[in-house]
C-alpha cells in the first residue's frame, strides 16, 4: 500500500521536508518517553534519534503550505498530519494513525474546511480551545486549516494567540495561496515554517490519474493538460461528462462575442451556468442538514412539547439557512472561477501561438480556434484579452458582484 505522501503530485522537495519533520517529531516523542520511562524505548537503535542530533530539529509547532490552486496544499497538510500520527513516524499509510487521519476520523486531528466566504472568530476560538487538550492517542493534537486566507481579522488574532503560546503537543497546519499579507497576516507568517508547493507538471498529474483512479492514459493526458496542473480539476474532467460539457460551453465564448448584445448574453449564460452548478453541488447537503436539524428539534413528534420546540427553533433554522446561503455563494464563485481559468487558458494558447512560442497548448481540442484568434488579434490583442480574464478573477476575489465583473470582462473581450 502506498504511503500517505503518494498523492502529493510533483512535490519531491516538499515531501522530503515533511518526511524529515515527521521523523524528528517521532524522535521528540521517543525522547520524552525515554525521560519518563526508559524501559518504554525498546525499538532499538534503528528508531532512535542519531547521536548528537537534536530530536526537535526539522520540527516546529506551526506550518504554512503555500502554492497555486491545485498544487496540493490541503493534500500535503493532511498527509503531514497522518505522518505525525503514524506509529512509525513515517506516514506508512498502513497503521491505524495513518488510516484514521486520511479518512478524517482521527480523534486528535481537527480539520477546518470553510464552507462560506470566511472563517469566523467564534469557530476559531472553539477550535483553539479544543486543540489545547491532551492528545488522546498520546502523539499530537493537529489542527489543519484549509484556505487560511479566509480567516477574518478577529479569527486570525485568535489563532495568532494560540500559535504564540502553543500547547506542548499541538501542531497547526495552515493552507494559503501565498505568504502575502493579503493571504496570511505577517505576524502569523513570522511564527510558522513555510512549505512552498509548485504547480505540478501535466505528466505527473496524468500519471496519478492513471495509477490511482484507473483512467485511460490518453484521457488522463488530455485532462491533465486541460486542467493546467490542477489535480482535482483534471480528475473531474476525466470522470464527469457534465464537467466536460461545461468546459466546452466556456471555450465557445470567443466565437459568440459578435457584438454588445452577444457579450451580455454570454455573460448571463456564464453566470447562470455557475449558479446551476453550485446549486446542484450543495442541494443534497442542504436538504440533509435541514432534515437533521428539524429532527433534532422535534420535527415529526406527536406531543405538545415537540410542536412547541419546533416553533421555538426558528432562530436555529434561520442560522442554518444563513450558513447554507454563504456556502452556496462560495460554491458559485468557485464554479465561476473554474470557468474563468479555462477561458484564460484559451487566450494563453492564442498568445503563445501569436508569439510562435515552442510550448504545447493548454486546450488541444480548441487549438485551431486559438490559432485563428492569434492571426486575427496578434500577440498584443491576445494579451489584452488574457489580462481581461485575469482582471475579472481578481475583481470577483475582491468581492465585486460576479455579474458586473463578468459583463465588464465580456465587453473587454469583444472590444479587444
N, C-alpha and C positions, 0 to 999 in steps of 0.2 A: 504493500500500500504506500502511495507517495506521502511525503511529509507535508506539514502544514504550509510550507512556502512554495509548493509545486504550482499553484495557480497564480503566483505573482510573476506576471509575464514580463520578460526582458529587463529585469531589475537586479542583475547579478551583484552589483556593488551594495545596494541596499540590503539584499538578503544576507550577504557576508557580514555587514554591520550588525544586523539583528541577530544572527546566529551567535556572534561573539558576545553580544549583550546578554542573550538568554543564558549562555554558558556561564557568564560572570554572575548573573542573578542566581543561578543554581549554586554556584560556589559560595555566594553570600549566605544562602540558606544552610549549606553544609557547615560553613564556618560557625554560624550561630548555633546550630545543633551540637557541634563539637564542643563549644564553650559550655553549653548547658549539660550535656551528657555525652562524654567521649565515646561511650560504647555504642551510641547510635550510628556512628560512622563506621560501617563495615563493608563499604563498597570497594575498598581497595584503592591503590594509588592512581588507577586509571581515571577515576572520577573526581579525585581531589584537585584542588587548585594547585597549579605549579608552584614549586618552592620559590620564594622571593617575589611572587606576584600578588599584588593587592587583589583580593577576590571581588572587590567592587569595581575594578577597572572596566570601563566599557558599559557600565550600567548606571542609569540615573532614574529619578522618580517621575520625570515629565518629558514627553516626546511630542514633536510635531511632524506629521507626514505631509509633505507638500508635493504638488505635481499637477499637470493639466488634467481635465476631466477624462476619465477612462484609463488613467495611468495605474490605478490600483491602490489609491490611498487607503480606502477602508479595508481592502483585502490585506494590505500589509499590516494594518493595525490589528485586525482580527488574528492574523497568523502569528504576530508577535505575542498577542495576549495568550494564544494557545501554547506557544513555546514557553512562556513564563509559567503556565500551569502544568506543563509536561513533567511527568515524574522523572524523566531522564534529563530534563533541561535542554532538550534539543529540538522539540517540536516534531516528535517522531510520527505523529498522525495516527498512532495506534492505541495509545494509552487512554484511560478514561478522561484525564485532563484535557487532552487534545480533542477527543470526540465531543465532549460536552461544550467546550468553548466554541468550536467551529459550528456546532449545532445550535448555539445560542441558549443553552440551558445550564451553563456552569453557574453555581451559586455565588461565586466570587468575581464574576465578570459582569459589569454594568455596561450596556450598550445603549447609547443615545443616538437615535436616528430621527432628526427633526422632520415632522410631517408638514408643518406650516412654514411661514416665511421667516420665522426666527425662533430662537431658544430663549425662553423667558427666565427671569431671576428665580421665580418660585420653583420651577423644575430643577434649576441648577443647585439651589440651596438644599433641596431634598436629596439630590444625588450626592452632593458633598457630604451630607450628614450620614448617609448610608455607607459611603466609601470609607468613613473613618472607623468602621467596625473592624474587629479582628477577622482575618480570613478563616472561614470555616474549614477549608481544606489544608490549612497550615502553610500555604505558599504565599500568594499575593492577592490583594484586592486590586482589580484592574478596571479602570473607567475608560471606555472608548467613546469619544465624541466625534461622530461623523459630521461633516460640514460645520466645523467650529467657527467658520467665518460668519455664521448666522447668530452667534451669541449677541444678545443685546448688551449695551454698556453695563447695565446693572448685573446681568448674568456673568459677564466677563470679570467684573470685580469680585463676585462671589467665588468664581473659580480661581482667580488670582490669589485670594487669601489662602485657599486650600493648597495651592502649589507652593506658596511662600513658606507655609508651615505644614508640610505634608505629614500624614500619619506614617508610622515606621514601615508599614508593609503595603502601602498604596502606590500604584503607578497610574499616571494619567497619560492617555494616548489621544492626541488631537489630530484631526484631519482638516486641512485647509488648502486652497489653491496655491497660496504662496505665503511668505512671511511679511508681505507688505502690510503697513498699518491698517489699510482698508480691510484686510482679511483677518488679521490677528493683532491684538494690541502689542505694542513694543515691550511693555512690562512682562506680559506672559511669554512672549518670544524670548526674552533675555533669560528666562528661567527654565527653558526647555532645550533639549537636544534636537536638532533638525535632521530629518532623513529625507533628502530630495529624491523624488522619483521622476523619471522621464517618460515621454510618450513612447510606448513600446513599438518596435518595428512591426510592419504588417506580417512579415514572415513568422514572427514569434506568436502573434495573435492567431494566425491561421493554424499553426501547429497545435496550440492548446484547444482550439475548436475541434480539430480532428481527434485529438487524444482524449479529451475529457467529455465532449458532447457527441462524438460519433458522427460528425458532419462530414459529408463527402469533401475530399481535398479541393476540387475545383470550386465548389460553393464556398468553402471556408476561405479560400484565397480571395475570391471576389468580395465577400462580406468584410474581410479584414481591411482590404484597400478602401472600400466604400465608407467604412466606419472611421477611417483616418486614425487608426490605432486605439480606438475606444473599444475595450473588450466587451463590455455589456451591450453596446450598440451593435457590434459585429454579431454577437450571438442572437440578438433579436432579429436582425436582418436575415440571418441564415435560417432561422426556425419559424418565423412568423410571416405568413403571406400578407397579412394586413399591414405589417410594417413596411414591406416592400411596396405595396400599393401606395401608401402614404408618401414614401420616398419618391416614387415615380411622379406623383402629383406635384410635389415640390419642385422637382427638376424640370417639370413642364412649364414653370412660371416664366422663364425668359422668353418662351415662344408666345406667351399670352399678352405680353406688355406692348400692345399696339397703340395705346392712347391713354388719356387721363381716365376715362371711364373704365377701361380694361385694367388699369393699375389699381383702382379702388375695388373692382370686382375680385382681383387676385388677392388683395389684402383681406377682404372679407372671407374668401374661401380658405385662406391660410389660418385665420383666427378661428373660424368655425370648425375646421378640422382639428385644431389643437384642443378646442373645447370638448369636442366629441370624444377624442382620445382620452382626455383627462377624466371626463365623466365616466367613461367605460372602465377606467383603471381604478376608480375609487368607489363605484356604485356598490359592489359586493361588500367591501369592508364597512362602508357607511351603514348599510342595512343590518349587517351583523352586529355592529357596535350599538345601534339604536335598540335592536331587539334584546340584546343582552342587558342594556341599562334598564329598559322597561320591565323586563322580567325581574331584575334585582329590586326594582322599586315597587313590585307588587302587581304588575300587569297580568291579567288572567285570573287573579284571585277572585273569590266569591264573597268574601266578608266585607263588612263596612270599613274595617281597618285598612284593607288592601286598596279599596277605592279612594279612601281619604289620603293614603300615602301617595298614590299616583297623582292625585290632584295637587298635592304639595310639592311635586317633583318638577314643576315647570322650570325652575331655575337650573336644575341639573341638565334637563333636556336642552335648554337654551344654550348652556355652556358647551354641550356636546355638538350642537349644530354650529356653534362658532368655530370650534376646532376643526370640524369637517369642512367648513367653508374655507378656512385657511389652508387646509390640506389640498382641497380642490384647486385653489388658486396656484399653489406651488406646483401641482401636477400639470396644470395648464401651461405654466411658464416653462416647465421642463420639456413638455411636448413641443412647444413653440421653439425652444432653443435647439432641440434636435433638428427641426426643420431648417432653421437658420444655418446650422452647421453644414447640412447637406447643400444648401444654396451657396454658401461660401465656398465649398469645395468645387462647385461648378465654375464659379468665376475665377477661382485659383487655377483651374485647368485652362481656362481661356487665357489667363495672363501668362502662364508658362508656355503655352503654345505660341502666343504672340511674340514672346521673347526667344522662342526656339530653345528653351531650356531642356537639357537632356534628363528629364525626370518623368516618371510614369504618371499618368493621370489618376486622380482620385476616383472618378466615376468613368470606368471604361465603357459602360453602356451608353453614355452620352458624349463620348469623345468627339464624334463627328459634329454634334451640335456645338460643342465648345470650340472646335476648330473653326466653324463658320462664324461664331461670335468673335473669335480672335481676328479674323480677316475684316470683319465689319467695324469693330471698335478700336482696333490696335491696342498696344500694351497700356497706354495711358487710360483709355476708356475702360478696359477690363479692370485696371487697378481702382479706378473711381467706383466702379460697381462693387468690387470686393470690399472696399472701405465703407460703402453704404450699408452692406450687410453687417459688418463688424460694428459699425456705429449703432445699428438697431439693437444688436445684442447688448451693447453697453448701456443704451438708454433704458431697456427693459430691466436690466440689473439695477439701475439707479431709480427704479420704481416709476418710470414713465408708463402711462397706460399702454398696454400692448397694442391696442388697435391704432392709437395715434402713432406709435413708433413704427409699426409695420406699414401704415399708409404712407408715412414720410419716406420710408425705405423704397416702397414700390415706385413712388414718383421719381425718386433719385435714380433708380434702376432704369426707368423708362427714358428719362432725360439724358442719362449718361454723364 
